[in-house]
Every structure is written in C-alpha cells, then in structure tokens.
Amino acid sequence: MEHLNLAELSTFVNANIALFHESKLRTLRAMNLKGLLKKKNPYLFKAKNVTLAGELVKGVLEAFLSSSEEKLFGDFLEELAVFISSKTCDGRKSAATGIDLEFENAGTLYLVSVKSGPNWGNSSQQRRQEQDFQNAVKVLKQSKHTQNVQPVLGICYGKVKTAHIRGYLKVVGQNFWYLISGNEDLYTDIIEPLGHKAKQHNAKFQRQKSKIINLFTQQFLNEFCEDGVINWKKLVRFNSGNLDLKF
C-alpha cells in the first residue's frame, strides 16, 4: 500500500465536512410541520405526558433530525473511505449493487460495503447485504480475470473483533481504517480534521433550528391546540384518521 498523505486527508475532510453541514441545513429548511407530524407516533407523546406544544414540536423535530443526520454522516464516511483507499491502493467506487468500494491488495480484490456503526440494518437488510456480496462475487469469478475475492462489511466505529460471517469479513473500527490504508493510527488521525470549524457550523445550525422550532410551535398552537391545550384527538385524527375499512 502507498503511504497516505495526512495533509491531503485533512484538505479532503475539511472540504467535505462543510458539505455535510450544508446538507444538514438543507434538510432542516425543507421540513414542514405537518410532514413531521405524520411520521411520528402521537400516542407515544401522550404516554410521556407531553403537555407543552414547544416540547412536542422539538421532540418530533429532533427525532427526525437524528435519523437524517446518521444517514448524511454515513454518506460522508463512505466518501472518506473511497478517498483514502484511492490514495493508498488505487481504490474506487464499485458499480456492483450493495458494494461501496473495491480495491486490491496482496493479490486479493476486496469488495467493501461501508456502514457507519455496528447497529446497522434489520434482519432483512442484513440478508440483502449477504445476497449482494454473493452476487458480486459470482459475477467476478465468472470473468476471465478470476482472482481471490473477499467481501467485507466495513464498519467505521466500534470495538467488535474481526470475524468471518457467512462468506464475508466483518471489520470494525480501527481494523476497518487499517484495512483500507495500512495505517494503524488512521482511526485517531481522522478525528481532528472532522472538527474543522465545527463550532461555527453547529452555531449556524442551532440558530436555524431554533427558528424552525419557534415557527412550528406557533403553527402547532394555531392548528392543534385549544385555549393553550393540545387537542390530542385532533392530532391523532390528522396523524392516523383514514377509515376505509367497513363491514
């Protein structure tokens, strides 16, 4: 493997982490209250004895943002892994379904699906990933340039030990970053540039988030409250009222 230039790594991370923050802002600006209310469980908020409109709006918004942020940051980490492997072992984005990255090292072609964390996917998604690995390996082994092919589930953080699972290699945390770079310390080297202008980016995001919460709270008070009290039946009808099944 080639040596990874950490200055180049920092430049890439600084530029792309800014894009990550911009994507978060775009997601926030594109939201609307009714779209959020349709996606969240009103019974849960009632069971938690939520009585403040602002608390309910903030809870709905933050639940949505959390899942959205995980997806956006997962996309960023995938791009980072492709960039690193392109510098160390001529890695490239894969055209195979369900495979994010492929590279060669020591006579083996690695097919990597990148996941941000160890608790990814439900059982059907995990089975589909296994099938994607099997299909990709089958196609490659039918080619004239047959070589050793190793499917890899690469997980960006966590302390789980490397394991062979039903035909693929599960590589987590430090081991994943080492696999694509040959650098044992890369998993800690990347943490500093990830914080590039983080304070400024997050301050900008928080200002926009506060504005959205206030606007949505005002709208919620107008549409789902009476005399300052949440009208739960009206909210539930909006969220779940769809009776078309009659006997």
C-alpha positions as CSV (number, residue, x, y, z in Angstrom):
1,M,0.0,0.0,0.0
2,E,1.0,3.6,-0.6
3,H,1.6,6.0,2.3
4,L,-1.4,8.2,3.0
5,N,-0.5,12.0,3.0
6,L,-2.3,13.3,6.1
7,A,-2.2,16.9,4.7
8,E,-4.2,15.7,1.7
9,L,-6.6,13.8,4.1
10,S,-7.2,17.0,6.1
11,T,-7.9,19.0,3.0
12,F,-10.4,16.4,1.8
13,V,-12.1,16.2,5.2
14,N,-12.3,19.9,5.7
15,A,-14.0,20.4,2.4
16,N,-16.4,17.5,2.7
17,I,-17.4,18.0,6.3
18,A,-18.5,21.5,5.3
19,L,-20.8,19.8,2.7
20,F,-22.1,17.6,5.4
21,H,-23.1,20.6,7.5
22,E,-24.7,22.3,4.5
23,S,-26.7,19.1,3.8
24,K,-28.0,19.2,7.4
25,L,-29.1,22.8,6.9
26,R,-30.9,22.0,3.6
27,T,-32.7,19.1,5.3
28,L,-33.8,21.4,8.1
29,R,-35.0,24.2,5.8
30,A,-37.0,21.7,3.7
31,M,-39.1,20.5,6.7
32,N,-42.7,21.3,7.3
33,L,-44.7,20.7,10.4
34,K,-47.4,18.5,9.0
35,G,-45.0,16.3,7.2
36,L,-43.2,15.7,10.5
37,L,-46.4,15.1,12.5
38,K,-47.4,12.4,10.0
39,K,-44.2,10.4,10.6
40,K,-44.2,10.3,14.4
41,N,-46.2,8.4,17.0
42,P,-48.7,10.8,18.8
43,Y,-49.6,8.1,21.2
44,L,-46.0,8.0,22.5
45,F,-46.0,11.7,23.2
46,K,-49.3,11.4,25.1
47,A,-48.0,8.5,27.1
48,K,-45.0,10.6,28.0
49,N,-47.4,13.3,29.3
50,V,-46.1,15.9,26.9
51,T,-48.3,19.0,27.6
52,L,-46.2,21.8,26.0
53,A,-46.6,22.5,22.3
54,G,-42.9,23.5,22.1
55,E,-41.8,20.3,23.8
56,L,-43.8,18.2,21.4
57,V,-42.6,20.1,18.3
58,K,-39.0,19.9,19.5
59,G,-39.2,16.2,20.2
60,V,-40.7,15.4,16.8
61,L,-38.1,17.6,15.0
62,E,-35.1,16.2,16.9
63,A,-36.2,12.6,16.3
64,F,-36.3,13.2,12.6
65,L,-33.0,15.1,12.5
66,S,-31.2,12.3,14.4
67,S,-32.1,9.7,11.8
68,S,-31.4,12.1,9.0
69,E,-28.0,13.1,10.4
70,E,-26.9,9.5,10.8
71,K,-27.7,8.9,7.1
72,L,-25.9,12.0,5.9
73,F,-22.8,11.3,8.0
74,G,-22.8,7.7,6.8
75,D,-22.6,9.0,3.2
76,F,-19.7,11.2,4.2
77,L,-17.8,8.3,5.8
78,E,-18.4,6.3,2.7
79,E,-16.8,9.1,0.6
80,L,-13.9,9.3,3.0
81,A,-13.2,5.6,2.8
82,V,-13.2,5.7,-1.0
83,F,-10.9,8.7,-1.0
84,I,-8.4,7.1,1.4
85,S,-8.3,3.8,-0.5
86,S,-7.9,5.7,-3.8
87,K,-4.7,7.2,-2.3
88,T,-3.3,4.0,-0.7
89,C,-4.3,1.2,-3.0
90,D,-6.0,2.6,-6.1
91,G,-9.4,2.0,-4.6
92,R,-12.5,3.1,-6.4
93,K,-16.3,3.2,-6.1
94,S,-17.9,-0.1,-7.0
95,A,-20.5,-0.5,-9.7
96,A,-21.8,-3.6,-8.0
97,T,-25.2,-3.4,-6.2
98,G,-24.8,-3.0,-2.5
99,I,-21.0,-2.5,-2.7
100,D,-19.5,0.9,-2.0
101,L,-15.8,0.4,-2.5
102,E,-13.4,-2.1,-4.2
103,F,-9.6,-2.3,-4.1
104,E,-6.8,-4.8,-4.5
105,N,-4.1,-5.6,-2.0
106,A,-1.6,-8.5,-2.0
107,G,-3.4,-10.4,-4.7
108,T,-6.9,-10.1,-3.2
109,L,-9.8,-8.0,-4.5
110,Y,-11.8,-6.6,-1.6
111,L,-15.4,-5.7,-2.1
112,V,-16.5,-3.4,0.7
113,S,-19.9,-2.2,2.0
114,V,-19.3,0.7,4.3
115,K,-21.6,1.2,7.4
116,S,-21.1,4.0,9.9
117,G,-21.8,2.0,13.0
118,P,-22.2,-1.6,14.3
119,N,-26.0,-1.4,14.9
120,W,-27.0,-1.1,11.3
121,G,-30.0,-2.6,9.5
122,N,-32.7,-5.0,10.4
123,S,-32.5,-8.7,9.6
124,S,-34.0,-8.4,6.1
125,Q,-31.4,-5.6,5.2
126,Q,-28.6,-7.8,6.5
127,R,-29.8,-10.7,4.4
128,R,-30.0,-8.5,1.4
129,Q,-26.4,-7.4,2.0
130,E,-25.3,-11.0,2.1
131,Q,-27.0,-11.6,-1.2
132,D,-25.4,-8.6,-2.7
133,F,-22.0,-9.9,-1.6
134,Q,-22.8,-13.3,-3.1
135,N,-24.0,-11.9,-6.4
136,A,-20.9,-9.6,-6.8
137,V,-18.5,-12.5,-6.1
138,K,-20.3,-14.8,-8.5
139,V,-20.1,-12.2,-11.3
140,L,-16.4,-11.6,-10.7
141,K,-15.5,-15.2,-10.6
142,Q,-17.1,-15.8,-14.0
143,S,-14.8,-13.2,-15.6
144,K,-11.6,-14.2,-17.4
145,H,-9.5,-12.4,-14.7
146,T,-10.5,-14.6,-11.8
147,Q,-8.7,-13.8,-8.6
148,N,-9.2,-14.0,-4.9
149,V,-12.3,-12.0,-3.9
150,Q,-13.1,-11.1,-0.4
151,P,-16.4,-9.4,0.5
152,V,-16.0,-7.0,3.5
153,L,-18.6,-5.4,5.8
154,G,-16.6,-2.3,6.9
155,I,-17.9,-0.6,10.0
156,C,-16.4,2.8,10.8
157,Y,-16.6,2.7,14.6
158,G,-16.9,0.1,17.4
159,K,-14.7,-2.4,19.2
160,V,-16.1,-5.6,17.8
161,K,-13.4,-8.2,16.8
162,T,-12.9,-9.1,13.2
163,A,-15.0,-12.1,12.2
164,H,-15.9,-14.3,9.2
165,I,-19.7,-14.4,8.8
166,R,-21.4,-16.4,6.2
167,G,-18.9,-15.7,3.4
168,Y,-17.9,-12.2,4.2
169,L,-15.4,-10.5,6.6
170,K,-16.7,-8.1,9.2
171,V,-14.1,-5.5,10.0
172,V,-14.8,-2.8,12.7
173,G,-13.3,0.4,14.0
174,Q,-9.5,0.6,13.9
175,N,-9.3,-2.6,11.9
176,F,-11.5,-1.1,9.1
177,W,-9.4,2.1,8.7
178,Y,-6.2,-0.1,8.8
179,L,-7.6,-2.4,6.1
180,I,-8.0,0.5,3.6
181,S,-4.9,2.4,4.5
182,G,-2.3,0.2,6.1
183,N,-2.0,2.8,8.8
184,E,-2.7,1.5,12.4
185,D,-3.3,5.1,13.7
186,L,-5.6,6.3,11.0
187,Y,-8.7,5.8,13.1
188,T,-7.4,8.5,15.5
189,D,-5.7,10.6,12.8
190,I,-9.0,11.4,11.2
191,I,-10.7,12.7,14.3
192,E,-9.0,16.2,14.4
193,P,-9.9,17.3,10.9
194,L,-13.5,16.2,11.4
195,G,-13.8,19.0,13.9
196,H,-12.8,21.7,11.3
197,K,-15.0,24.8,12.0
198,A,-17.4,22.5,13.9
199,K,-18.3,25.3,16.4
200,Q,-19.2,27.7,13.6
201,H,-21.1,25.1,11.6
202,N,-23.1,24.0,14.6
203,A,-23.8,27.5,15.8
204,K,-25.3,28.3,12.4
205,F,-27.4,25.1,12.5
206,Q,-28.7,25.8,16.0
207,R,-29.8,29.3,15.0
208,Q,-31.8,27.9,12.1
209,K,-33.1,25.0,14.3
210,S,-34.4,27.4,17.0
211,K,-36.1,29.5,14.3
212,I,-37.8,26.4,12.9
213,I,-38.9,25.2,16.3
214,N,-40.5,28.6,17.1
215,L,-42.3,28.8,13.8
216,F,-43.6,25.2,14.0
217,T,-44.6,25.8,17.6
218,Q,-46.7,28.8,16.6
219,Q,-48.3,26.8,13.7
220,F,-49.0,23.9,16.1
221,L,-50.6,26.2,18.6
222,N,-52.9,27.6,15.9
223,E,-53.9,24.2,14.4
224,F,-53.8,21.6,17.2
225,C,-54.4,23.5,20.4
226,E,-57.5,25.0,22.0
227,D,-57.1,27.6,24.8
228,G,-53.5,26.7,25.0
229,V,-54.1,23.0,25.5
230,I,-53.1,20.3,23.0
231,N,-56.2,18.8,21.3
232,W,-54.9,15.2,21.2
233,K,-58.0,13.8,19.4
234,K,-57.5,16.3,16.6
235,L,-53.8,15.5,16.4
236,V,-54.5,11.7,16.3
237,R,-57.1,12.2,13.6
238,F,-54.6,14.2,11.5
239,N,-51.9,11.5,12.0
240,S,-54.0,8.3,11.7
241,G,-57.5,9.0,10.6
242,N,-58.0,7.1,7.4
243,L,-61.1,4.8,7.8
244,D,-61.9,3.0,4.6
245,L,-62.4,-0.5,6.0
246,K,-66.1,-1.1,6.9
247,F,-68.1,-4.2,7.5
